[in-house]
Amino acid sequence: MWSSWVRWLDDPELVVSVQKWFGVRYATRVSSELPPEVTNKFWFYLFTVCTALGDEIFYATSIPFWFWNIDGAVGRRVVLVWTIVMYIGQGIKDIMKMPRPGPPVQKLQKKWALEYGMPSTHAMVGMAIPFSILFYTMNRYQYSFQWGLIISTTWCSLICISRIYLGMHSILDIAAGLLLAACIMIPVMPLVDALDNAILTNYSSPLFVLLISILVIVYYPNGDKWTPTRGDTTMVVSVCAGIQIGAWTNYQLGHMIASSTIPPYKIIWPSYDMLGLAILRTILGFCGVIATRAIAKSISYAFVCALLGKDKNELRNSENSLENKNKIIVELSYKYFTCAMIGFNSLFLLPNVFKLVGIERPTFYTEI
């Protein structure tokens, strides 16, 4: 019985049915080589935007924005949950080696086509981020839990449906991703809540964070072919490491103090002045992030190539394959260093620049 359910959920025809229901018209049998026609632009644009909620562009913009303008204490916890969920999901994906939906499904998006499909890490992140935000804010701020639950469920659902609509995942991939994320988050979220305080207060935390983050990248499960999964996972892990070390530095320098009031706190909605400062922080901050990426990538790529005695331009243009060990080492190294610096600067350097020029975010309650 279970095997028949699994086969049904993994059936490509089911993906095609979902696509057709949302207005994707497949070519006739005579002209089956033609791409499908999108007859309903509303669903196409909605799901294209929604699938971006699980992309690196969303992470790169929303995570710094959250720290600069909303709440650092919640942000650190959410990032750590996101990293754990992503790492496990990506690792299992390369262990199981299950392909994405095949014919007759036609993909409306080519990005990540080289990666395996099971489980859907978009579905996992679609559950991890909104529901961990809900978990860490429901007793911290005064708001309607029911509305928080509705928003989180809608966020997660739209991401999941978008992956099926675009032809990138089967319903089985999505279901497995959601189930796996739930199984991880139930024990991990309370653990992360306690771990956050330990990371901030322990003098040896940076060594511990660096060691663990490097080890999980080095011992990442090897696939049977090259995919961008390991590189993407490296970026996630290193951003998290940089954020944790940046927060630790702030705490050790006395930039964080405990709140004198007890949660739940009343939400302070921004005034026009506060919105203007938030926009200014965001613009200045992203300029800093872009500069950090450009400088750190250039220096680290050239440095690792020099250590290996390889020409950086030749290596950059060489083939992506598991046999090309030097390119793998260089790419993982520069991605780790670059993203760790972005995470660190987003938490430590840039907020201190904001403070220096007088546009820092008021810490309404506490960052601890």
C-alpha positions in Angstrom: 0.0 0.0 0.0 2.8 2.4 1.0 4.7 1.7 -2.2 1.7 2.4 -4.4 1.2 5.8 -2.6 4.9 6.6 -3.1 4.8 5.7 -6.8 1.7 7.9 -7.2 3.2 10.9 -5.4 6.3 10.6 -7.6 4.4 10.2 -10.8 5.5 12.9 -13.3 1.9 13.0 -14.7 0.8 14.4 -11.4 3.2 17.3 -11.8 1.8 17.9 -15.3 -1.7 17.9 -13.9 -0.8 20.6 -11.4 0.9 22.7 -14.1 -2.2 22.4 -16.4 -4.5 23.3 -13.5 -2.6 26.6 -13.1 -2.8 27.4 -16.8 0.2 25.7 -18.4 -0.8 24.3 -21.8 1.4 21.5 -23.2 1.9 21.2 -26.9 0.0 18.6 -28.9 1.5 15.2 -29.6 2.4 16.3 -33.1 4.5 19.2 -31.9 5.6 17.7 -28.5 9.1 19.3 -28.9 7.6 22.8 -28.4 7.9 24.3 -24.9 4.7 24.6 -22.8 2.6 27.7 -23.2 1.8 29.8 -20.1 -1.9 30.9 -20.5 -2.3 32.4 -17.0 0.4 35.0 -16.3 -0.8 35.7 -12.8 0.1 32.2 -11.5 3.4 32.3 -13.5 4.6 35.5 -12.0 3.2 34.6 -8.5 5.0 31.3 -8.4 8.2 32.7 -9.9 8.3 35.3 -7.1 7.4 32.7 -4.5 10.1 30.2 -5.5 12.6 33.1 -5.0 11.8 33.0 -1.3 13.9 29.8 -1.2 16.8 31.2 -3.4 20.1 32.7 -2.4 19.1 36.2 -3.5 16.3 36.1 -0.9 18.8 34.9 1.8 21.4 37.5 0.8 18.9 40.4 1.1 16.5 39.3 3.8 19.0 38.1 6.4 21.1 41.3 6.6 17.9 43.4 6.4 16.5 41.5 9.4 19.6 42.2 11.5 19.9 45.8 10.5 16.3 46.7 10.9 14.3 44.2 13.0 15.6 41.9 15.7 19.1 40.3 16.1 18.2 37.8 18.8 15.5 36.2 16.6 17.7 36.5 13.6 20.6 34.5 15.0 18.3 31.7 16.0 16.5 31.6 12.7 19.8 31.5 10.7 21.1 28.6 12.8 17.9 26.6 12.3 18.0 27.4 8.6 21.6 26.3 8.3 21.0 23.0 10.1 17.9 22.2 8.0 19.6 23.2 4.7 22.8 21.2 5.5 20.9 18.0 6.3 18.5 18.4 3.3 21.3 19.0 0.9 23.4 16.1 2.2 20.5 13.7 1.9 19.8 14.9 -1.6 23.3 13.9 -2.7 23.1 10.6 -0.8 19.8 9.5 -2.3 20.6 10.8 -5.8 17.0 10.8 -6.9 16.4 12.8 -10.1 14.0 15.6 -10.6 10.7 14.9 -12.5 11.3 13.6 -15.9 9.2 13.4 -19.1 6.6 14.3 -19.8 7.2 17.2 -17.3 8.7 20.3 -18.9 10.5 22.7 -16.6 9.6 26.3 -16.5 12.8 27.1 -14.7 16.3 25.7 -15.4 18.1 26.9 -12.3 19.3 24.0 -10.1 18.4 21.5 -12.8 21.8 19.8 -12.2 20.9 19.1 -8.6 19.0 16.0 -7.4 15.4 16.3 -6.4 14.7 14.4 -3.2 14.1 16.0 -0.7 13.0 19.5 -1.8 15.2 21.9 0.1 13.0 24.7 -1.1 10.1 23.0 0.8 12.4 22.5 3.8 13.5 26.2 3.9 9.9 27.2 3.2 8.9 25.5 6.4 12.1 26.3 8.4 12.2 30.1 8.0 8.6 31.2 8.6 7.8 28.7 11.3 11.1 29.3 13.2 10.3 33.0 13.1 6.9 32.2 14.5 8.4 30.0 17.2 11.0 32.6 18.4 8.6 35.6 18.3 5.3 34.2 19.6 6.4 34.6 23.3 8.7 37.6 22.6 6.2 40.0 21.0 2.5 40.8 21.4 0.7 39.8 18.3 -2.0 37.4 17.1 -0.6 33.8 17.0 -3.4 32.8 14.7 -2.3 35.4 12.1 1.3 34.4 12.5 0.3 30.8 11.8 -1.8 31.8 8.8 1.1 33.8 7.3 3.7 31.1 8.0 1.4 28.4 6.4 0.7 30.6 3.4 4.4 31.3 2.9 5.3 27.7 3.1 2.5 26.5 0.8 3.2 29.0 -1.9 6.9 28.0 -2.1 6.0 24.3 -2.2 3.3 24.8 -4.9 5.7 27.0 -6.9 8.3 24.1 -7.1 5.7 21.7 -8.5 4.3 24.4 -10.9 7.8 25.1 -12.3 8.3 21.4 -12.9 11.3 21.2 -10.5 9.9 18.8 -8.0 7.4 16.0 -7.7 4.8 16.0 -4.9 6.8 13.2 -3.3 9.9 15.5 -3.2 7.8 18.2 -1.5 6.2 15.9 1.0 9.5 14.4 1.9 11.1 17.8 2.4 8.2 19.0 4.7 8.3 15.8 6.8 12.1 15.9 7.1 12.1 19.6 8.0 9.4 19.0 10.7 11.4 16.1 12.2 14.5 18.3 12.4 12.9 21.4 13.7 11.0 19.8 16.6 14.1 19.0 18.6 16.4 21.6 17.0 14.5 24.8 17.7 14.5 24.5 21.5 18.2 23.4 21.3 19.1 26.4 19.2 17.4 28.7 21.7 19.7 27.4 24.5 22.8 27.2 22.2 22.5 30.9 21.2 23.3 32.0 24.7 26.2 29.5 25.0 27.7 30.8 21.7 27.5 34.4 22.9 29.0 34.0 26.3 31.7 31.3 25.8 35.2 32.8 25.2 36.1 29.9 22.9 33.0 30.0 20.7 34.7 31.3 17.6 37.1 28.4 17.5 34.3 26.0 18.1 32.1 27.6 15.3 35.0 27.7 12.8 36.0 24.1 13.5 32.5 22.7 13.2 31.7 24.7 10.1 34.9 23.6 8.3 34.4 19.9 9.3 30.9 19.7 8.0 32.0 21.1 4.7 35.1 18.8 4.5 33.0 15.7 5.3 30.0 16.7 3.2 28.6 13.6 1.5 30.1 12.9 -1.9 27.8 12.4 -4.9 28.4 10.4 -8.0 28.6 13.5 -10.2 29.4 17.2 -9.8 26.5 19.4 -8.7 26.4 22.9 -7.3 24.9 21.5 -4.0 28.1 21.3 -2.1 29.1 24.8 -3.0 25.7 26.2 -2.1 25.8 24.4 1.2 29.3 25.9 1.9 27.9 29.4 1.4 25.0 28.7 3.9 27.3 27.2 6.5 29.9 30.0 6.2 27.3 32.8 6.4 26.0 31.3 9.6 29.5 31.0 11.0 30.3 34.6 10.2 27.0 35.7 11.8 27.6 33.8 15.0 31.2 35.1 15.3 30.0 38.7 14.6 27.4 38.4 17.3 29.9 36.9 19.7 32.3 39.9 19.1 29.5 42.4 19.7 28.6 40.6 23.0 32.2 40.4 24.2 32.8 44.1 23.5 29.7 45.0 25.6 27.6 46.1 22.6 24.7 43.9 23.9 22.9 44.3 27.2 20.1 42.4 28.8 16.7 44.1 28.7 15.3 45.5 32.0 11.7 44.6 30.8 10.2 41.2 30.5 8.7 39.9 27.3 6.3 39.7 25.5 7.0 43.2 24.1 4.6 45.4 22.4 5.5 45.8 18.7 6.8 49.3 17.9 5.7 50.2 14.4 8.2 52.5 12.6 7.6 56.2 12.2 8.5 58.0 9.0 11.9 59.0 10.5 12.5 55.3 11.4 11.6 54.2 7.9 13.9 56.7 6.4 16.8 55.5 8.6 16.0 51.9 7.8 16.2 52.6 4.1 19.5 54.5 4.6 20.9 51.6 6.6 19.8 49.1 4.0 21.3 51.0 1.1 24.6 51.6 2.9 24.7 48.1 4.3 24.2 46.4 0.9 26.9 48.6 -0.6 29.1 47.2 2.2 28.1 43.6 1.5 28.8 44.0 -2.2 32.2 45.5 -1.5 33.0 42.7 1.0 32.0 40.1 -1.5 34.1 41.6 -4.3 37.2 42.1 -2.2 37.0 38.8 -0.2 36.4 36.8 -3.3 39.2 38.3 -5.3 41.8 37.9 -2.5 40.8 34.4 -1.4 40.5 33.0 -4.9 43.9 34.3 -5.9 45.5 33.2 -2.5 44.2 29.6 -2.7 45.2 29.3 -6.4 48.7 30.5 -5.4 48.9 28.0 -2.6 48.1 25.2 -5.1 50.4 26.6 -7.7 47.5 27.0 -10.3 46.7 29.8 -12.7 43.5 31.3 -11.4 42.1 32.2 -14.9 42.8 28.7 -16.2 41.3 27.0 -13.2 38.2 29.2 -13.3 37.5 28.2 -16.9 38.2 24.5 -16.3 35.5 21.8 -16.2 33.3 21.3 -13.3 33.8 17.6 -12.3 34.5 15.5 -9.2 37.9 14.7 -10.8 38.9 18.4 -10.9 40.0 18.4 -7.2 41.9 21.7 -7.4 38.9 23.6 -8.6 36.7 22.1 -5.9 39.2 23.1 -3.2 39.5 26.6 -4.6 35.8 27.2 -5.0 34.9 25.8 -1.5 37.7 27.8 0.1 36.8 31.2 -1.5 33.1 30.7 -0.9 33.7 29.8 2.7 35.9 32.8 3.3 33.8 35.3 1.3 30.5 34.3 2.8 31.9 34.1 6.4 33.2 37.7 5.9 29.8 38.8 4.6 28.1 37.3 7.7 30.7 38.8 10.1 30.5 42.3 8.6 26.7 42.2 8.5 26.7 41.6 12.3 29.7 43.5 13.5 31.4 45.9 11.1 28.4 47.5 9.3 26.2 48.0 12.5 29.2 49.8 14.0 29.5 51.9 10.8 25.8 52.8 11.2 26.5 53.8 14.8 29.5 55.9 13.8 27.4 57.9 11.3 24.4 58.1 13.6 21.9 55.9 11.8 22.1 52.8 14.0 18.9 50.8 14.7 17.5 51.5 18.1 17.7 48.4 20.3 14.1 48.7 21.5 14.4 45.8 23.9 17.5 43.6 23.7 19.6 41.7 21.3 20.2 38.9 23.7 
